[in-house]
Amino acid sequence: MEIPKLLNKDFFKKSIENGLKISNVIINELDISAGFSGGENYCSQIFRACIKYNHNNKSNNISLIIKYMDLSGEKIFLEELEVYQREKKMYFEVIPELEKILGGNVKLSPKCFYAVNEPVTTIVFEDMSQQGYEVSDRINGLDEIHIKILLEKIAKFHAASMILAEKDPNLMKSFHRGMFHSMDCLAKDTVFIGNLDYLADTVDKKWSDFDAIANKIRNIKKKFYDVALKTVELKESTIAVLNHGDLWVNNMMFKKCNNTVTDVALIDLQLSYYGSLGIDLHYFMNTSIPTEILKTKRYELLRFYFGHLKNTLKILNYKKIPTWEEFKNEIHSTEFYGFFAYEAILPVICLDKEASKDNSFETFTDEKKSLENREKVINSKRFIEMSKYSLDRFDELGILDI
């Protein structure tokens, strides 16, 4: 592992002084290691820095997480989406306001210590693992306890953002462009619709009585972006919230006490997006929840989320609390986003650790590597189980008839 030259003692001196609001820090020891194993983070490199420093003649230890993002090459579309500016604004401006709205006793995300955009986009956070937080199993998805902890937290996040949007509507303008609003790059077709033909061929040739669905999947490719943009368009009836925007297992850290899950913190806020609450819910449900739980408890989980959203809005004296029927209509009108998460994002998540260890954003645009990965994942147990449930469901809802 090559440590970027930027990550030196002077950089961490500035990080600590800025994050802790102190001065005259002296770095004594600096130990940098990989924050995640290969293939677990696709748009950036993650490092952990263990630091010994002096301040006011006292020795201190601190552990920090560094997100290092080279946004050149095929990742240039992330630059066009202003992911650095967006994430910096989220951590330094929006999250503190949301936590204040929620009463100051709800932790939504790790504290951000420092951020620079030159020479390479780099953001420094507190190390949540020091407080007992850890990432869960992306390959198998979450169990019901983890799911409900997350749904309660994201409901509070969404509710507080509705209050903030009323209080400061101009702030939300920074988050009006989502993943589908910057598409002039090779990666968009590889990542967003690159799986469709292979998925259609697989279900057509290997599964019984899926030929009609296979043809519909092939046809979706022609109108995919038009339908996607229409799905995320803000309408007068939209139940609009600030979405996390990339709500899957690796972007949340769960805290355990005595083997009991007690809390969750949200990380990677670079794709936060102001739009329908269905964006986060569909993305999460189609990437991070095992098929059996979706089959049997989908509406129970939606009611669980809605109950916490409604109760939080009541506590915060919000005047336009949506009804259950309005909420259901919002979920139904954004189902195509769930199809997108299922066909484009879930396949990457399903790859086992060995198969995904060399994954990076660049490999998604490599035609040969992408084909190898598709063969592995579309024939994986979890993706097949999810597909045989989800494709029938999407078909029954008319999502495939575009």
N, C-alpha and C positions, 0 to 999 in steps of 0.2 A: 504494500500500500504506500503510495506516494503522498506525503503531506504537503499541501500547498504552501508556498513560501509566505503567503499572506498571514498564515496562522503562526505568528511569532510572539515573543514576549510583549512587544509593544502593542500588538493588536489586542491581546488579552488584558493588558493594563487598561487600555481604553474601554474594553468591554466591561470590566469589573467596576471601574470608576463611574461609567455611565449607568450601569444597571443598579448599582447600590448607592448612587448619588454621593460618592466620596471622592477624595483626591489623594495624591501622593502614595499611590499603591506601588509596591515593589514586588515584582514577580521573582520568586526564588526557584521554584521547580515547575516544569511544564511537561506533562505526559499526554500525548495525543494518540488515540486509537480509533478504529472503525466503530461507528455508532450502530450500524446494522450489518448483517451479513449480505453478501452479494445477491442481487435480484429482488431485494425487498423495498428498494426505493428507486424510482425510475427517472425522475427529473432532476435529481440532485445527489451529491455525495453527503453522507452524514458522518460527522466525527464527534468523538467525546474527548473533552479536554479536562484532565484532572490537574488542578493548579494549587500550589502552595504559595501564599503571598503574605507580605507584611503590610500592616496598616496601623499607624500610631503605635509603633513598636510592639505590636501584637502579631503573632503568627496565626494564619487562617488557612482553611482548606475550602475549595469550592469545586464542583463538577459542573461543566457547561456542555451543552449540545450545540454543534455548529452545522448549519445547513449551507452547503457550498454549491452554487448553481451557475454553471457555465451555460448561458442561454444562446450560444451561437449554433450554427448548423441547423439541423432539423428542429431544434428547440426554439428557433427564432419566433415561432408563433406564440410562445409563452411570453416573449418580450413584447410582442404586439398586444397581448392581453394585459400587459403591465403587471405581471404577477408580483414583482418585487414591490412596486408602489402599493399594490393592493394588500399584500401580506403585511407590509410595514404599517399601513394605515389601520389594518385590523388589530394588530397587536398593541400598537402605541395609542390609538385613539378609540377604536370601536369597542374592543373587549373591555377596557376599563369602564367605559360608559355603561355597557350592558351589565357588568357585575355590580356597578353602583345602583342601577335601576332595580336589580334583583335583591338589593339590601346589603350587599357587601359580604355576604356569607356563602356565596356560591362561586366556586372556582370553575371557570369555563375552559381556560387554556393555560399553558405555562407562561411565565413571565418572560418577556423579550428584553434582553439586556442591551443589544447593540445591533446595528444594521448598516451595511455599506453596499453601494452599487458599483464601486470601482476599486480595484481593477476587475474583480469578479463579484457578482451578486452573492453576498454572504450575510447570514442572519444568525445571531447567537441567542440561545434560550437557557433558562434554568433546566437542569437535568431532573426530570420528573421521577426517574427511577430511584433517586435518592429519597423520595417520599413514598416509595412503595408502589409506584405506578409502572405498569408493563403492558406491552402490546400482546394481543391475543392471537389465536390460531387463524390465519387468513385462509388456509386451505380447506378446513372443514366448516368454517363459519362459527358464529356465536351460539351459546346455549341461551335458554329463555331468560335466565337471571341477568346475564350480560346485556341481552337485547333490551330488557325493560329499564335497566340502569341508563343505557344510552338514550332510549326514547324519552325518558323523563328529562334528561339533561338537554336534549335537542329541543324539546317542547319549551323549556324555560328559555333557552337561547332564542328561539323563534319569537316567543311572546315578548321578551324584552326588546327584540329588534323592531317589533310593531310599535312599541312605545317610542323608541328612538326615532323611527321613521316619521312619526307625527311631530316629535320635538325638533328634529333637524332633518327635514326632507332633502336638503342639499347634500348632506353626507352620503345619502343612499345613491346619489348620482355617480359616485365613484365605483359603484358595483353593478352598473346596468349592462355590462357586457359579459356574457358567459362563454362557455367552451365553443358554442356554435357560431359565435360572432367574429371569429378570426380563422379563416379557413384557407388562406392562400399559401398552402404548404403541402408537400408530399405526404407528410405525416397524417393529415386529416383523413385521407382515403385509406391509408394503411390501418390506422387505429380505429376510426369510426365505422367504416363500411367494409374493411378488408376481409372480415370473417364471413360475410353474407353468402358469397358464392360457395365457399367450401362447406358452410353449414347446410346450405340447401342441398348440395350434392350428397352430403353424408346422410341426412334424414331421408332423402329420396331413395338412395341405393340400399341403405342398411336397415331402415325401420319400416315396418309394415303400415300401409295406409296413411303415410305422411306425404304422398306425392302432391296433393293439392296445396298443403302448407308449404312445401318446398318451392312450388311455383310462385306463391305469394311472397316468400322471402326474396326470391330473385327479382321480383318486380319492385320491392321496396327500395332497392338500390337507386332506382331512377329518380325517386322523389324524396329520398331520405332527408336531405338538408332543408328542403322546403317545409316538410312536415315538422322537422326538429325545431326550426325557427318559429313556426307557428305555435308549437307546443309551449315554448318558453316566453312567448310574447305576453307582455303585461296588458291585461284587459281591465275594464271597469269592475268586473266581478271577481278578479283575481284576489285570493287571500294571499297577499304579498308579505314575505318575510325576508330577512337576510339569511340566505342559505349558506351552510358550510361550503357546499359546492363539489366536494370530493369525499363524500361520507362513506368510507369503507373501512374494513377492520384495521388496516395499518395506520389509519389517520385518527385513531383514538387509543388512549391509554387508560387501563382500568386499575383501580387501587383495591388491594385486598387487605383485610384485617382478620386474622384468625381464620383464614381460608374462606372468608365471606367477602363478596364484591361489594364495596361501599361507595365507589365514586368512579367517574370517568372524566378525563380531560381531552379536549379536542386539539389536534395538532394539524399542521399543514393547511393553513388558511389562504393559500395563494389563489384559489379559484372561487372564493366567496362571491356570491351572486344574489342580487336582489330580484326576487321573482316568486313564483308560486311555491308554497310549502311542499307541494308534491315533488319538486325537484329533489330535495334531500330524502324524502321518504321513499320514493321509488328507487332512487340510486342505492340507498342503504338496504332496502328489502331484497333487491335483485342481485346484490353482490355479497352480502354478509350474513344472511339468514339461511340456515339449512332448509332443504326442500320440504322435509316432513313437517317442520314448524310452520312454514308458509301454507302448506296444504291444510293444516288443521286449525291454525290460530291467526290467520291473516287479519280477520276483522277484530278479533280480540286485541291484537297488538295495535291496530289503528285506533280502536276505542281507548286503549290505554294511553296512547300519545295524545289523543284529542282531549281526554279528561284532564291531563296535566297542562295542556295548552290553555284550555278554558279556565281552569282554576287559577293558573298564574295570571291570566289576563284580568280575572275578577279581583284578585288581590292588588293588582297594579291599577285598578280603576279604569280599565280600558272600556270605551263606550260602545264599540261595534263588534262585540264578540260573535264570531260565526256560529251558526247552528250546526248540528250534526249533519243535516241534509246538505247544507252549503259546503261543509267539509267533504262529504262524500262526492258531491259534484266536482269539487276541485281535484280530488284524487282521480276521479274518472277522466276528467278532461286532460290530465297530464300523463296518462298511462303509457304513451309512446316513449316517454323518458325512461320508464322502466324497461321497455324493450331495448332501448339503446344501452342501458347499463348491463342488461343480461347478455346481449350479443357482443358488445365491445369491451366491457370492463371485466365481467366475470371470467372470461377465458384466461386472462392474464393472471387473475387471482387463483384460479384452479391449478395452475402449474405447480408441481411439487418442487421442493427446495433444490433438488439436484438439477431438474430440468430448467429452473429459472435462475440459477446462480450467476449466469453471465448476462442476464437480461439488463437492458438499459433502454433509454428512449431511442437510441440509435438502432438497436436491433429490431425495433418495431418497423423501421423503414427499410430494412434489409429483406428483400423478397424471399431469398432462400431460407433465412432464419425464421421469418414469419411463417412460412409454409411448414417448416419443421414443428414449430410451436403449435400451430393450428392442428396438425395431425395428432399431437400428443394430447392437447387439452380437449378437443371436441370429442375425443374418444375416451376421456377420463370419466371415472365413475360419477363424480359429483356433477359434472356438466351434463352428462346424459340424463341423470335423475332430474336435474333442474329443467332440462329441455323438454322432456316428455310431459312434465307438468305445465311449464310456462308457455310452450308453443300452443298447446290446446287452449290454454286460458286466453292468451293474446288473440288467438283466432276467434274464439267465442265473443270476445269484446269488440271485434272488428278492427283491432289495431293493425292487423296484417293486410287489411283491404284499403290500401291507399293508392 
